[in-house]
Amino acid sequence: MDNLLANQEIQLSQFGVFLLKQRFIQAGHERYLVFWVRKFLTRRIEVPIPSIEDRIAHFLEELQACGSYKDWQVEQAEKAVRLYIVNFSKDQQSPAVVASSVRPFQDGSFPGDETLATLRTVLQMKHYSYTTERTYLDWARRFLGYLEETQQKSPAGGYAISSGRIKDFLAYLATRRNVAASTQNQAFGALLFLCREILHIEIGDLEHAVRAKRGPKLPVVLTVTEVQKILGYMKGTTRLMAEVIYGGGLRVMECCRLRVKDLDFDNSLVFVREGKGDKDRSTLMAESVKEPLRKHLERVKKLHEEDLAAGAGEVWLPHALSIKYPKAGCAWGWQYVFPSSKLSPDPRGGKIRRYHASDGFIQSAVRAAVQATGIVKPASVHTLRHSFATHLLLQGVDIRQIQEYLGHSHVETTMIYTHVVKDMRSPAKSPLDMLAGR
């Protein structure tokens, strides 16, 4: 018994080192997570609980029932246990250590519900965005649904996931559903993550799978006059959001997630936090948008003060900041620049908060403006980002600087706009116009 406890303490010490190495938590806070895992492993259970999820749920219920711990402590305990189970533990045979992945049935198939639940947990532990979490879970559900429709469930009720079946699913998307290449690649990325990080199976070489083909495409770009028409039709908050996007080349969700502290009026900069690829960057704040933004923030601050008075003024904070700085969620600087018009449950924690404005809010407004102005180009809110880059190139701004504004990892991605500029800057004269009498 003493040896078991000693080995457990050694493993918990290694768990603390693992947390710091993987940057799951800030230095000095690992001891709290180790404390919760130790409590989870050493607690006495009167009745055997075979399911891992049930064991975790039972543990959290005990913490809540004792009345000695606050809600954030229970959430921290759940995070600690799931990190230990999903990301750290390797020994599936030890009674003191629970499995680190989804355990298959005897026939090698995997349980559907547990697979999806573990996928959600790992995505959250690795700090993937909520949008990516929803997308990966959606593709995992579609794949399991495809296996069920094609009668590829095992007698045990599990799903037999293999490289061949993933190839069949990708081929089905390309040939039967006629999806775009980008959609098929998104599905492939989700299933690759599922197999490698959750099921721990290698899906092999998929080069010979039927893939949707994508030729070279140029982005849709609006002229300056067309942008003026669209913005002139819009009004209110949606116009301000569109101006911020076009003025700084932001992605739509980057605009929706802007916090008050990310606006630097003195230096005319907008700071994008945790953008695509979990990268921070700064971009331009147009002079013409400063005064409307200031007036908008005055209204948002009044709304925030009303929420505080009603006991609902705490905003969601990334990672463990809500634990390190318990009052930061109510601070003005952390509030969303473009908050939602109503309070709603947090999609992950369930707490009632004022979330940021939905991306559909601005997308539908831009779509309506494009139709109303008679512009026939298939323009969307993302077209404003393309137009930002193209119009800067037309002004002679260096391509590397535009790359930094857009947040591209490689300059080759930004170079696509040079092809658009080439056609807009000095188009060749058609030979038809050179004929006599024309």
C-alpha positions as a printed NumPy array, in Angstrom:
array([[  0.   ,   0.   ,   0.   ],
       [  2.835,   2.354,   0.849],
       [  4.493,   1.581,  -2.503],
       [  1.233,   2.352,  -4.312],
       [  0.943,   5.709,  -2.568],
       [  4.6  ,   6.491,  -3.247],
       [  4.199,   5.689,  -6.941],
       [  1.051,   7.79 ,  -7.044],
       [  2.89 ,  10.792,  -5.547],
       [  5.684,  10.381,  -8.078],
       [  3.145,  10.354, -10.877],
       [  1.394,  13.421,  -9.472],
       [  4.721,  15.222,  -9.338],
       [  5.282,  14.303, -12.981],
       [  1.776,  15.564, -13.747],
       [  2.704,  18.98 , -12.323],
       [  5.805,  19.108, -14.542],
       [  3.674,  18.047, -17.517],
       [  1.202,  20.916, -16.932],
       [  3.997,  23.484, -17.003],
       [  5.753,  21.934, -19.984],
       [  2.568,  21.873, -22.075],
       [  1.614,  25.388, -20.856],
       [ -1.814,  24.248, -19.741],
       [ -1.526,  26.521, -16.709],
       [  0.69 ,  29.309, -15.437],
       [  3.668,  28.595, -13.196],
       [  2.706,  28.333,  -9.555],
       [ -0.843,  27.13 , -10.228],
       [  0.037,  23.522, -10.988],
       [ -0.136,  22.63 ,  -7.301],
       [ -3.864,  23.363,  -7.262],
       [ -4.542,  20.96 , -10.116],
       [ -2.343,  18.326,  -8.498],
       [ -4.373,  18.766,  -5.3  ],
       [ -7.652,  18.03 ,  -7.1  ],
       [ -6.269,  14.978,  -8.89 ],
       [ -4.89 ,  13.601,  -5.613],
       [ -8.31 ,  14.109,  -4.038],
       [ -9.945,  12.335,  -6.982],
       [ -7.584,   9.342,  -6.86 ],
       [ -7.586,   8.839,  -3.08 ],
       [-11.297,   9.259,  -2.354],
       [-13.242,   6.241,  -1.136],
       [-16.104,   4.914,  -3.263],
       [-18.694,   2.757,  -1.491],
       [-20.147,   1.307,  -4.694],
       [-17.932,   0.486,  -7.731],
       [-18.381,   2.928, -10.617],
       [-17.052,   1.403, -13.857],
       [-17.547,   4.363, -16.215],
       [-14.89 ,   7.084, -16.243],
       [-17.448,   9.797, -16.982],
       [-19.631,   8.571, -14.109],
       [-16.649,   8.614, -11.753],
       [-15.89 ,  12.203, -12.65 ],
       [-19.537,  13.236, -12.324],
       [-19.781,  11.493,  -8.937],
       [-16.623,  13.271,  -7.755],
       [-17.92 ,  16.701,  -8.791],
       [-21.285,  16.045,  -7.159],
       [-19.488,  15.244,  -3.897],
       [-17.588,  18.53 ,  -4.059],
       [-20.76 ,  20.51 ,  -4.667],
       [-22.697,  18.655,  -1.979],
       [-20.167,  19.285,   0.785],
       [-20.691,  23.047,   0.467],
       [-17.041,  23.883,   1.171],
       [-16.082,  24.749,  -2.382],
       [-17.144,  27.539,  -4.711],
       [-18.322,  26.99 ,  -8.277],
       [-14.997,  28.071,  -9.773],
       [-13.19 ,  25.551,  -7.567],
       [-15.441,  22.749,  -8.801],
       [-14.751,  23.853, -12.387],
       [-11.021,  23.862, -11.64 ],
       [-11.311,  20.354, -10.169],
       [-13.041,  19.082, -13.309],
       [-10.379,  20.668, -15.507],
       [ -7.606,  19.083, -13.424],
       [ -9.104,  15.596, -13.543],
       [ -9.808,  15.733, -17.269],
       [ -6.292,  16.997, -17.992],
       [ -4.938,  14.103, -15.995],
       [ -7.198,  11.554, -17.66 ],
       [ -7.092,  12.721, -21.251],
       [ -3.694,  14.345, -21.653],
       [ -1.353,  12.811, -19.101],
       [ -2.251,   9.329, -17.89 ],
       [ -0.77 ,   6.478, -19.914],
       [ -1.108,   3.391, -17.707],
       [ -4.609,   2.045, -18.359],
       [ -4.071,  -1.05 , -16.204],
       [ -3.359,   0.725, -12.913],
       [ -6.399,   0.98 , -10.598],
       [ -5.21 ,   4.426,  -9.478],
       [ -5.037,   5.767, -13.019],
       [ -7.983,   6.085, -15.38 ],
       [ -7.692,   5.662, -19.137],
       [ -6.147,   8.457, -21.17 ],
       [ -8.302,   7.853, -24.229],
       [-11.546,   6.236, -25.328],
       [-11.349,   2.543, -24.525],
       [-12.609,   0.364, -27.414],
       [-14.947,  -2.591, -27.092],
       [-13.56 ,  -6.111, -27.357],
       [-14.188,  -6.162, -31.122],
       [-12.09 ,  -2.994, -31.572],
       [-15.006,  -0.6  , -32.171],
       [-15.438,   2.638, -30.245],
       [-18.456,   3.917, -28.264],
       [-19.972,   6.957, -29.971],
       [-21.094,   9.067, -26.996],
       [-17.84 ,   8.638, -25.068],
       [-15.805,   9.42 , -28.194],
       [-17.628,  12.721, -28.747],
       [-17.434,  13.664, -25.064],
       [-13.684,  13.016, -24.957],
       [-13.165,  14.932, -28.197],
       [-14.891,  17.966, -26.686],
       [-12.762,  17.741, -23.537],
       [ -9.45 ,  17.488, -25.404],
       [-10.31 ,  20.426, -27.67 ],
       [-11.056,  22.55 , -24.621],
       [ -7.933,  21.424, -22.766],
       [ -5.786,  22.317, -25.788],
       [ -7.43 ,  25.768, -25.907],
       [ -8.991,  25.361, -29.344],
       [-11.512,  28.068, -30.148],
       [-15.201,  27.427, -29.557],
       [-15.803,  27.663, -33.317],
       [-13.213,  24.935, -33.997],
       [-14.691,  22.831, -31.2  ],
       [-18.152,  22.986, -32.786],
       [-16.77 ,  22.286, -36.27 ],
       [-14.719,  19.245, -35.225],
       [-17.588,  17.822, -33.19 ],
       [-19.958,  18.327, -36.117],
       [-17.677,  16.437, -38.508],
       [-17.183,  13.65 , -35.973],
       [-20.969,  13.301, -35.649],
       [-21.382,  13.298, -39.436],
       [-18.752,  10.592, -39.788],
       [-20.377,   8.415, -37.128],
       [-23.74 ,   9.027, -38.784],
       [-22.258,   7.934, -42.12 ],
       [-21.002,   4.696, -40.539],
       [-24.467,   4.09 , -39.107],
       [-26.237,   4.793, -42.401],
       [-23.918,   2.438, -44.268],
       [-24.523,  -0.242, -41.595],
       [-20.942,  -0.266, -40.371],
       [-21.727,  -0.399, -36.663],
       [-20.414,  -3.405, -34.754],
       [-22.65 ,  -5.946, -32.965],
       [-21.486,  -4.379, -29.692],
       [-22.99 ,  -1.05 , -30.769],
       [-19.673,   0.674, -31.405],
       [-18.203,   2.284, -34.498],
       [-15.389,   0.505, -36.322],
       [-13.174,   3.421, -37.339],
       [-10.347,   2.721, -39.771],
       [ -8.313,   4.346, -42.517],
       [-10.427,   2.682, -45.205],
       [-13.686,   3.979, -43.787],
       [-12.324,   7.51 , -43.532],
       [-11.296,   7.271, -47.209],
       [-14.827,   6.133, -48.069],
       [-16.301,   9.075, -46.153],
       [-14.032,  11.597, -47.888],
       [-14.909,  10.048, -51.258],
       [-18.604,  10.233, -50.346],
       [-18.25 ,  13.953, -49.589],
       [-16.493,  14.601, -52.908],
       [-18.578,  12.438, -55.244],
       [-22.028,  12.257, -53.674],
       [-22.259,  15.523, -51.761],
       [-20.113,  17.557, -54.216],
       [-18.524,  19.542, -51.393],
       [-15.818,  22.124, -52.039],
       [-12.181,  21.167, -51.569],
       [-11.919,  23.398, -48.508],
       [-14.908,  21.646, -46.907],
       [-13.409,  18.221, -47.53 ],
       [-10.06 ,  19.347, -46.121],
       [-11.859,  20.63 , -43.032],
       [-13.497,  17.228, -42.563],
       [-10.143,  15.502, -43.025],
       [ -8.504,  17.733, -40.413],
       [-11.262,  16.999, -37.891],
       [-11.064,  13.225, -38.413],
       [ -7.265,  13.292, -38.294],
       [ -7.439,  15.026, -34.913],
       [-10.045,  12.529, -33.705],
       [ -7.945,   9.511, -34.639],
       [ -4.578,  10.775, -33.418],
       [ -5.557,  12.658, -30.261],
       [ -8.629,  10.761, -29.039],
       [ -8.651,   7.217, -30.409],
       [ -4.845,   6.925, -30.742],
       [ -5.021,   5.059, -34.022],
       [ -2.97 ,   5.841, -37.11 ],
       [ -5.116,   6.328, -40.199],
       [ -2.255,   5.758, -42.638],
       [ -1.687,   7.233, -46.073],
       [ -4.74 ,   8.969, -47.491],
       [ -3.095,  10.29 , -50.649],
       [ -5.126,   7.913, -52.79 ],
       [ -8.465,   8.899, -51.292],
       [-10.846,  10.655, -53.668],
       [-10.311,  14.349, -52.997],
       [-12.283,  17.329, -54.209],
       [-10.151,  19.348, -56.605],
       [ -9.567,  23.036, -56.195],
       [ -7.96 ,  25.107, -58.891],
       [ -6.29 ,  28.479, -58.349],
       [ -8.903,  31.024, -57.289],
       [ -8.711,  34.784, -56.993],
       [-10.541,  36.452, -54.099],
       [-13.567,  38.62 , -54.781],
       [-12.532,  42.258, -54.337],
       [-14.699,  45.367, -54.255],
       [-13.695,  48.693, -55.716],
       [-13.458,  51.728, -53.444],
       [-16.733,  53.032, -54.92 ],
       [-18.489,  49.729, -54.227],
       [-17.272,  49.75 , -50.607],
       [-18.614,  53.301, -50.247],
       [-22.012,  52.188, -51.574],
       [-22.214,  49.243, -49.171],
       [-21.163,  51.266, -46.123],
       [-23.481,  54.103, -47.156],
       [-26.458,  51.743, -47.127],
       [-25.619,  50.318, -43.697],
       [-26.182,  52.098, -40.4  ],
       [-25.845,  51.656, -36.671],
       [-23.672,  48.983, -35.082],
       [-23.424,  46.819, -38.197],
       [-21.993,  49.73 , -40.199],
       [-19.455,  50.415, -37.455],
       [-18.427,  46.735, -37.433],
       [-18.087,  46.749, -41.223],
       [-15.934,  49.898, -41.054],
       [-13.667,  48.325, -38.436],
       [-13.302,  45.176, -40.566],
       [-12.561,  47.083, -43.77 ],
       [-10.391,  49.662, -41.996],
       [ -8.117,  47.035, -40.423],
       [ -8.562,  43.883, -42.513],
       [-10.069,  41.889, -39.634],
       [-11.725,  38.523, -39.93 ],
       [-15.38 ,  38.594, -38.928],
       [-14.907,  36.722, -35.632],
       [-11.886,  38.86 , -34.782],
       [-14.151,  41.883, -34.965],
       [-16.911,  40.234, -32.921],
       [-14.449,  39.238, -30.175],
       [-12.746,  42.607, -29.811],
       [-12.398,  43.79 , -26.205],
       [-12.343,  47.416, -25.089],
       [ -8.711,  47.091, -23.967],
       [ -7.717,  46.079, -27.523],
       [ -8.502,  49.514, -28.977],
       [ -5.579,  51.952, -28.967],
       [ -7.024,  55.294, -30.053],
       [ -3.809,  57.26 , -29.445],
       [ -1.714,  55.089, -31.779],
       [ -4.566,  54.306, -34.209],
       [ -4.189,  50.562, -33.669],
       [ -6.511,  47.617, -33.161],
       [ -5.015,  44.622, -31.346],
       [ -6.287,  41.203, -32.352],
       [ -5.884,  38.645, -29.561],
       [ -5.745,  34.911, -30.231],
       [ -6.551,  35.236, -33.902],
       [ -6.284,  32.4  , -36.386],
       [ -3.49 ,  30.09 , -35.268],
       [ -3.766,  31.501, -31.713],
       [ -1.643,  34.501, -32.745],
       [ -1.78 ,  38.111, -31.568],
       [ -1.214,  41.014, -33.941],
       [ -1.943,  44.7  , -34.402],
       [ -3.561,  46.347, -37.382],
       [ -4.896,  49.739, -38.445],
       [ -7.644,  51.794, -36.855],
       [ -9.009,  54.28 , -39.376],
       [ -9.151,  57.901, -38.236],
       [-12.711,  58.23 , -39.525],
       [-13.919,  55.436, -37.259],
       [-12.521,  56.799, -33.981],
       [-15.314,  59.196, -33.071],
       [-18.139,  56.737, -33.912],
       [-16.287,  54.097, -31.882],
       [-15.998,  56.405, -28.861],
       [-19.719,  57.191, -28.95 ],
       [-20.501,  53.498, -29.369],
       [-18.354,  52.612, -26.339],
       [-20.242,  55.186, -24.231],
       [-23.467,  53.286, -24.933],
       [-21.803,  49.931, -24.287],
       [-20.449,  51.171, -20.959],
       [-23.923,  52.201, -19.823],
       [-25.186,  48.746, -20.786],
       [-22.346,  47.166, -18.816],
       [-23.165,  49.255, -15.753],
       [-26.796,  48.127, -15.978],
       [-25.645,  44.507, -16.159],
       [-23.439,  45.009, -13.103],
       [-26.352,  46.453, -11.182],
       [-28.423,  43.401, -12.148],
       [-25.612,  41.01 , -11.087],
       [-24.795,  39.858, -14.622],
       [-21.872,  42.04 , -15.697],
       [-19.172,  39.388, -15.774],
       [-17.772,  38.561, -19.205],
       [-16.095,  35.289, -20.221],
       [-12.289,  35.272, -19.831],
       [ -9.887,  33.027, -21.745],
       [ -7.948,  30.154, -20.147],
       [ -7.532,  30.416, -16.365],
       [ -7.635,  34.214, -16.098],
       [-10.94 ,  34.068, -14.237],
       [ -9.155,  32.102, -11.507],
       [ -6.026,  34.228, -11.398],
       [ -7.973,  37.503, -11.58 ],
       [-11.451,  36.781, -10.148],
       [-12.698,  40.367, -10.642],
       [-11.301,  40.905, -14.134],
       [-14.47 ,  39.582, -15.8  ],
       [-16.379,  42.615, -14.484],
       [-13.694,  45.154, -15.442],
       [-14.564,  47.59 , -18.23 ],
       [-11.443,  46.854, -20.258],
       [-12.381,  43.173, -20.707],
       [-15.878,  43.87 , -22.041],
       [-16.671,  43.162, -25.672],
       [-16.675,  46.164, -27.989],
       [-19.675,  44.701, -29.804],
       [-21.73 ,  42.873, -27.161],
       [-24.836,  40.85 , -27.798],
       [-28.177,  42.588, -27.404],
       [-29.312,  40.05 , -24.801],
       [-27.969,  37.883, -21.999],
       [-27.552,  34.18 , -22.694],
       [-26.029,  31.03 , -21.129],
       [-22.325,  30.563, -21.763],
       [-22.007,  27.784, -24.39 ],
       [-19.328,  26.024, -22.335],
       [-19.976,  26.83 , -18.684],
       [-23.692,  27.576, -18.77 ],
       [-23.332,  30.785, -16.734],
       [-25.586,  33.667, -17.769],
       [-23.443,  36.327, -19.429],
       [-23.561,  38.933, -22.171],
       [-21.681,  37.3  , -25.004],
       [-20.234,  39.106, -28.018],
       [-22.357,  39.858, -31.072],
       [-22.968,  36.924, -33.378],
       [-21.054,  36.763, -36.647],
       [-24.387,  36.194, -38.387],
       [-25.451,  39.666, -37.213],
       [-22.88 ,  41.433, -39.393],
       [-22.908,  38.849, -42.188],
       [-26.618,  39.232, -42.875],
       [-26.326,  43.039, -42.74 ],
       [-23.53 ,  43.107, -45.335],
       [-25.393,  40.617, -47.52 ],
       [-28.497,  42.802, -47.465],
       [-26.42 ,  45.895, -48.302],
       [-24.812,  44.172, -51.288],
       [-28.204,  43.18 , -52.672],
       [-29.743,  46.598, -52.033],
       [-26.934,  48.458, -53.826],
       [-27.232,  46.237, -56.896],
       [-23.66 ,  44.924, -56.722],
       [-23.605,  41.607, -58.597],
       [-20.298,  40.375, -57.202],
       [-20.69 ,  37.486, -54.709],
       [-19.473,  39.755, -51.927],
       [-19.659,  38.938, -48.215],
       [-18.289,  40.461, -45.042],
       [-14.987,  38.63 , -45.679],
       [-14.75 ,  40.463, -49.007],
       [-14.093,  43.632, -47.001],
       [-10.899,  41.999, -45.683],
       [ -9.83 ,  41.107, -49.227],
       [-10.596,  44.662, -50.335],
       [ -8.544,  46.101, -47.46 ],
       [ -5.431,  44.203, -48.6  ],
       [ -5.945,  44.98 , -52.289],
       [ -6.539,  48.698, -51.743],
       [ -3.388,  48.939, -49.587],
       [ -1.394,  47.34 , -52.395],
       [ -2.832,  49.865, -54.826],
       [ -1.531,  52.589, -52.489],
       [  1.954,  51.074, -52.684],
       [  2.089,  49.621, -49.161],
       [  4.768,  46.937, -48.769],
       [  3.494,  43.369, -49.091],
       [  5.269,  42.332, -45.86 ],
       [  3.488,  45.022, -43.898],
       [  0.138,  43.915, -45.317],
       [  1.023,  40.357, -44.327],
       [  1.443,  41.513, -40.724],
       [ -1.827,  43.432, -40.778],
       [ -3.694,  40.37 , -42.064],
       [ -1.947,  37.918, -39.735],
       [ -0.777,  35.567, -42.488],
       [  1.936,  33.095, -41.463],
       [  3.481,  33.062, -44.94 ],
       [  3.886,  35.896, -47.401],
       [  2.834,  33.511, -50.196],
       [ -0.704,  33.693, -48.828],
       [ -0.677,  37.478, -49.083],
       [  0.808,  37.361, -52.611],
       [ -2.574,  36.298, -54.012],
       [ -3.645,  39.951, -53.849],
       [ -0.833,  40.978, -56.199],
       [ -2.621,  39.107, -58.992],
       [ -5.777,  41.11 , -58.359],
       [ -3.858,  44.396, -58.243],
       [ -2.093,  43.591, -61.504],
       [ -5.428,  43.392, -63.309],
       [ -6.847,  46.5  , -61.603],
       [ -3.806,  48.77 , -61.91 ],
       [ -2.929,  48.578, -65.607],
       [ -5.355,  46.451, -67.619],
       [ -4.296,  45.751, -71.194],
       [ -6.246,  47.336, -74.034],
       [ -8.523,  44.907, -75.823],
       [ -7.69 ,  44.381, -79.515],
       [-11.357,  44.942, -80.278],
       [-10.98 ,  48.563, -79.187],
       [ -8.007,  48.963, -81.513],
       [-10.034,  48.214, -84.624],
       [-10.721,  51.119, -86.926],
       [-13.871,  52.972, -86.144],
       [-14.027,  51.827, -82.521]])
